[in-house]
Amino acid sequence: LSYYGLLHEPAPQHHSTPQLLILPKSAGNPPQLNYTRLLRQYVAKLSRSDVKAALNYCYTFRDATLRHQAIKDLVLETKQFDSLFGKRRTDGGRDFGYIEQFMPEDQWKAIARAAAEDSQKKGLFQDAIRLFDVCEAFEKVVSVLNSRLSALLKLPSDYHERRMLAAVANEVYVRYDATDVLPHISPMVTQTFVLLGKLMNYYDLYNDGDYSEAIAALQPLHLLPLRHLDVDACLSSFQGLSEVIKRNTPDLLLSAMGGLLKMSEELKSQGTIPTSEAANQLGVMRDAAAALITFAGMTKYQIPGDIHSTLSRMEAALL
């Protein structure tokens, strides 16, 4: 077929029509078999049993754009990231993958980044994180983690994606910290990453019903005032927070106020605590509730009206 001119890669004008099996004749050339389509169909089938052999066929494309696209598609379809790109070790080193045996570093990293960006657009965030990590786009790894952790904060700890991302975040933090990657990531992104980890712990405690422990975990973060004396300081520091933290403020206010209300109900239900001690603890809770109301009213971040109403009702129940 090649000898008789029937087997060629499509000309550039046909790259946008890869579904054609027979390419129309052009400029005096007879109709041709679409070698690109045939090969990619074969690669797709072969990749299910032998990804390395499928990769070798991708390298037969003479056109670099087609070759890189075929490899990227192979990566996304098989998800065999460790085999293709290698696996990063806890000490910062990396086991080599199949792709770099045939391709310079800048090219395979570009393919990995393109695959990561495609995965992110499709909502395949764990795939995106692994691929950004492969091509050493470390700030992108942490940024994607920040965005997803922010969206999943208040969900129960046994929610599948939250549980999986929490484990990934912990592994990334330990490895990046041990290999001095964190200092090379922008301070805002790193600080947000660390803060989200602490907020995950807060919500784990809160969702487990450990309200006093949850409030104790929240207080040193200085995100919300739990004393009237702290309102101004929290308002000032709030302006410097990342948007992925700020967007959780309404839910964080509700959970903090809810925790205080639960604690007060538990305290009132216990008849063994001396009246003076109980009154003192309730006074501390009421001061915290009033501080939250003041903060919610003074912060420049848009808090929905129904949140303000709910907070006010919950504060009234503490009185």
C-alpha positions as CSV (number, residue, x, y, z in Angstrom):
1,L,0.0,0.0,0.0
2,S,2.8,2.4,0.8
3,Y,4.6,1.5,-2.4
4,Y,1.5,2.4,-4.5
5,G,1.0,5.6,-2.6
6,L,-2.1,4.5,-0.8
7,L,-0.8,4.6,2.7
8,H,0.2,8.0,3.9
9,E,-0.4,10.3,6.9
10,P,-3.1,12.7,6.0
11,A,-2.1,16.1,4.7
12,P,-2.4,19.0,7.1
13,Q,-5.8,20.0,5.6
14,H,-7.2,16.6,6.6
15,H,-6.1,16.7,10.2
16,S,-9.4,18.2,11.2
17,T,-11.3,15.2,9.7
18,P,-9.7,12.2,11.4
19,Q,-13.0,10.3,11.2
20,L,-12.6,9.7,7.5
21,L,-11.3,6.3,6.6
22,I,-10.7,7.1,2.9
23,L,-9.3,10.5,2.3
24,P,-10.4,12.2,-1.0
25,K,-8.0,12.7,-3.8
26,S,-6.2,16.0,-4.0
27,A,-3.6,17.7,-6.2
28,G,-3.4,14.8,-8.6
29,N,-3.1,12.2,-5.8
30,P,-5.5,9.2,-5.7
31,P,-7.8,8.6,-2.7
32,Q,-5.8,7.3,0.2
33,L,-6.4,5.3,3.3
34,N,-6.3,7.4,6.5
35,Y,-3.3,5.9,8.1
36,T,-3.7,8.1,11.2
37,R,-7.2,6.8,11.9
38,L,-6.3,3.1,11.3
39,L,-3.3,3.4,13.5
40,R,-5.1,5.2,16.4
41,Q,-7.8,2.6,16.3
42,Y,-5.2,-0.1,16.6
43,V,-3.4,1.7,19.4
44,A,-6.6,2.1,21.3
45,K,-7.3,-1.7,21.2
46,L,-3.7,-2.6,21.8
47,S,-3.4,-0.3,24.9
48,R,-5.8,-2.5,26.8
49,S,-3.3,-5.3,26.9
50,D,0.1,-3.8,26.2
51,V,0.5,0.0,26.8
52,K,4.2,-0.1,26.0
53,A,3.7,-1.6,22.6
54,A,0.8,0.9,22.0
55,L,3.2,3.7,22.8
56,N,5.8,2.4,20.3
57,Y,3.1,2.6,17.6
58,C,2.4,6.2,18.5
59,Y,6.0,7.0,17.7
60,T,5.5,5.9,14.1
61,F,3.7,9.2,13.3
62,R,6.1,11.4,11.4
63,D,4.1,14.6,12.2
64,A,5.1,15.8,15.7
65,T,1.7,17.3,16.4
66,L,-0.1,14.0,15.6
67,R,2.5,12.0,17.5
68,H,2.1,14.1,20.7
69,Q,-1.7,14.1,20.4
70,A,-1.7,10.3,20.1
71,I,0.6,9.9,23.1
72,K,-1.5,12.4,25.1
73,D,-4.7,10.4,24.2
74,L,-3.0,7.2,25.2
75,V,-2.1,8.7,28.6
76,L,-5.7,9.9,29.2
77,E,-7.4,6.7,28.0
78,T,-5.2,4.2,29.9
79,K,-4.5,6.3,33.0
80,Q,-1.3,4.3,33.4
81,F,0.6,7.3,34.6
82,D,3.2,5.4,36.5
83,S,4.1,3.1,33.7
84,L,4.2,5.9,31.1
85,F,5.7,8.8,33.0
86,G,7.3,7.1,35.9
87,K,6.5,7.3,39.6
88,R,7.7,10.0,42.0
89,R,9.2,8.6,45.2
90,T,8.8,10.0,48.7
91,D,12.5,11.1,48.7
92,G,11.8,13.3,45.7
93,G,13.4,11.0,43.2
94,R,11.5,9.4,40.3
95,D,11.4,6.0,38.7
96,F,11.6,6.4,34.9
97,G,8.6,5.7,32.6
98,Y,8.3,4.4,29.1
99,I,7.8,7.7,27.4
100,E,11.1,9.3,28.3
101,Q,13.1,6.4,26.7
102,F,12.1,7.8,23.3
103,M,11.6,11.5,23.9
104,P,13.5,14.5,25.5
105,E,12.4,15.8,28.8
106,D,10.8,19.1,27.6
107,Q,8.6,17.2,25.2
108,W,7.2,14.5,27.5
109,K,6.7,17.2,30.2
110,A,4.7,19.2,27.7
111,I,2.6,16.2,26.9
112,A,2.0,15.5,30.6
113,R,1.0,19.1,31.2
114,A,-1.4,19.1,28.3
115,A,-2.9,15.9,29.6
116,A,-3.2,17.4,33.1
117,E,-5.0,20.5,31.7
118,D,-7.4,18.3,29.8
119,S,-8.1,16.3,32.9
120,Q,-8.7,19.4,34.9
121,K,-11.2,20.8,32.3
122,K,-13.1,17.4,32.5
123,G,-13.3,17.5,36.2
124,L,-10.9,14.6,36.7
125,F,-9.0,16.4,39.4
126,Q,-7.1,13.5,40.9
127,D,-5.7,12.7,37.4
128,A,-4.8,16.3,36.9
129,I,-3.0,16.5,40.2
130,R,-0.9,13.4,39.4
131,L,-0.1,14.6,35.9
132,F,0.9,18.1,37.1
133,D,3.1,16.4,39.7
134,V,4.7,14.3,36.9
135,C,5.7,17.4,34.9
136,E,6.9,19.2,38.1
137,A,4.2,21.9,37.9
138,F,4.2,21.9,41.7
139,E,2.3,25.1,42.2
140,K,-0.5,23.8,39.9
141,V,-0.7,20.6,42.0
142,V,-1.3,22.6,45.2
143,S,-3.6,25.1,43.4
144,V,-5.9,22.3,42.1
145,L,-5.8,20.7,45.6
146,N,-6.8,24.0,47.2
147,S,-9.7,24.5,44.8
148,R,-11.1,21.0,45.4
149,L,-10.5,20.9,49.1
150,S,-12.3,24.2,49.4
151,A,-15.3,22.8,47.6
152,L,-15.4,19.7,49.8
153,L,-14.6,21.1,53.2
154,K,-17.9,20.7,55.0
155,L,-18.7,17.2,53.7
156,P,-18.5,14.2,55.9
157,S,-15.0,12.6,56.2
158,D,-16.2,9.4,54.7
159,Y,-17.4,11.1,51.5
160,H,-15.3,9.3,48.8
161,E,-13.7,12.3,46.9
162,R,-13.1,14.2,50.2
163,R,-11.4,11.2,51.7
164,M,-9.3,10.5,48.7
165,L,-8.2,14.1,48.2
166,A,-7.4,14.5,51.9
167,A,-5.0,11.5,51.6
168,V,-3.5,13.0,48.4
169,A,-3.1,16.4,50.1
170,N,-1.3,14.8,53.1
171,E,1.0,12.8,50.9
172,V,1.8,15.9,48.8
173,Y,2.5,18.1,51.8
174,V,4.8,15.5,53.4
175,R,6.8,14.9,50.2
176,Y,7.0,18.6,49.2
177,D,8.0,19.6,52.7
178,A,10.7,16.9,52.9
179,T,12.1,17.8,49.5
180,D,12.1,21.6,49.8
181,V,9.4,22.1,47.1
182,L,7.1,24.3,49.3
183,P,9.5,27.3,49.4
184,H,9.4,27.5,45.6
185,I,5.6,27.8,45.6
186,S,4.0,31.2,46.1
187,P,3.4,31.9,49.8
188,M,-0.3,32.6,49.4
189,V,-0.9,29.2,47.7
190,T,1.2,27.4,50.4
191,Q,-0.5,29.2,53.3
192,T,-3.9,28.4,51.8
193,F,-2.9,24.7,51.5
194,V,-1.9,24.5,55.1
195,L,-5.0,26.4,56.3
196,L,-7.3,24.1,54.4
197,G,-5.7,21.1,56.0
198,K,-6.5,22.5,59.4
199,L,-10.0,23.4,58.4
200,M,-10.5,19.8,57.2
201,N,-9.5,18.7,60.7
202,Y,-12.0,21.2,62.2
203,Y,-14.9,19.9,60.1
204,D,-14.0,16.3,60.9
205,L,-14.3,17.1,64.6
206,Y,-17.5,19.1,64.0
207,N,-19.2,16.4,61.9
208,D,-18.3,13.7,64.5
209,G,-20.1,15.8,67.1
210,D,-16.9,16.8,69.0
211,Y,-18.1,20.4,69.2
212,S,-15.8,21.6,72.0
213,E,-12.8,20.1,70.2
214,A,-13.8,21.6,66.9
215,I,-14.1,25.1,68.4
216,A,-10.7,24.6,70.1
217,A,-9.2,23.7,66.7
218,L,-10.9,26.7,65.0
219,Q,-9.7,29.3,67.5
220,P,-6.0,29.4,66.8
221,L,-6.6,29.8,63.0
222,H,-7.8,33.4,63.7
223,L,-10.3,33.1,60.8
224,L,-13.3,33.9,63.0
225,P,-13.4,35.8,66.3
226,L,-14.5,33.8,69.3
227,R,-14.1,36.7,71.6
228,H,-15.3,40.3,71.1
229,L,-11.7,41.4,71.6
230,D,-10.6,39.5,68.4
231,V,-13.2,41.0,66.0
232,D,-11.0,43.8,64.7
233,A,-7.9,41.5,64.2
234,C,-10.0,38.9,62.4
235,L,-11.5,41.6,60.1
236,S,-8.0,42.8,59.3
237,S,-6.5,39.4,58.5
238,F,-9.6,38.3,56.6
239,Q,-8.7,40.7,53.7
240,G,-5.5,38.9,53.1
241,L,-7.1,35.4,52.7
242,S,-7.3,33.5,49.5
243,E,-10.7,33.5,47.7
244,V,-10.9,29.7,48.2
245,I,-10.9,30.3,52.0
246,K,-13.2,33.4,51.9
247,R,-15.9,31.5,50.0
248,N,-16.3,29.1,52.9
249,T,-17.0,31.9,55.4
250,P,-20.8,31.6,55.4
251,D,-20.7,27.9,56.2
252,L,-17.9,28.4,58.6
253,L,-19.9,31.0,60.5
254,L,-22.9,28.7,60.6
255,S,-20.9,25.7,61.9
256,A,-19.1,27.8,64.5
257,M,-22.4,29.2,65.8
258,G,-24.0,25.7,65.6
259,G,-21.1,24.3,67.6
260,L,-21.5,26.9,70.3
261,L,-25.3,26.3,70.5
262,K,-24.8,22.5,70.8
263,M,-22.2,23.1,73.6
264,S,-24.6,25.3,75.5
265,E,-27.4,22.8,75.2
266,E,-25.1,20.0,76.5
267,L,-24.0,22.3,79.4
268,K,-27.6,23.1,80.3
269,S,-28.6,19.4,80.3
270,Q,-25.9,18.6,82.8
271,G,-27.0,19.1,86.4
272,T,-23.7,18.2,88.0
273,I,-21.8,21.4,87.1
274,P,-22.0,24.2,89.8
275,T,-24.2,27.1,88.8
276,S,-21.4,29.6,88.9
277,E,-19.1,27.5,86.6
278,A,-22.0,26.8,84.2
279,A,-22.8,30.5,84.1
280,N,-19.2,31.4,83.4
281,Q,-19.0,28.9,80.5
282,L,-22.3,30.1,79.0
283,G,-21.0,33.7,79.3
284,V,-17.9,32.8,77.2
285,M,-20.1,31.1,74.6
286,R,-22.4,34.1,74.4
287,D,-19.5,36.4,74.0
288,A,-18.2,34.2,71.1
289,A,-21.7,34.2,69.5
290,A,-21.9,38.0,69.7
291,A,-18.4,38.3,68.2
292,L,-19.5,36.1,65.3
293,I,-22.6,38.2,64.6
294,T,-20.5,41.4,64.7
295,F,-17.9,39.9,62.4
296,A,-20.6,38.7,59.9
297,G,-22.1,42.2,59.8
298,M,-18.8,44.1,59.4
299,T,-16.9,41.9,57.0
300,K,-16.8,43.2,53.4
301,Y,-17.3,39.7,52.1
302,Q,-20.9,39.2,50.8
303,I,-22.8,37.1,53.4
304,P,-26.3,36.0,52.1
305,G,-29.2,37.5,54.0
306,D,-30.6,34.1,55.1
307,I,-27.2,33.3,56.8
308,H,-27.5,36.5,58.8
309,S,-31.0,35.6,59.9
310,T,-30.0,32.1,60.9
311,L,-27.1,33.3,62.8
312,S,-29.3,35.8,64.7
313,R,-31.8,33.0,65.6
314,M,-29.0,30.8,66.8
315,E,-27.5,33.5,68.9
316,A,-30.9,34.2,70.5
317,A,-31.2,30.5,71.5
318,L,-27.9,30.9,73.4
319,L,-29.4,33.7,75.6
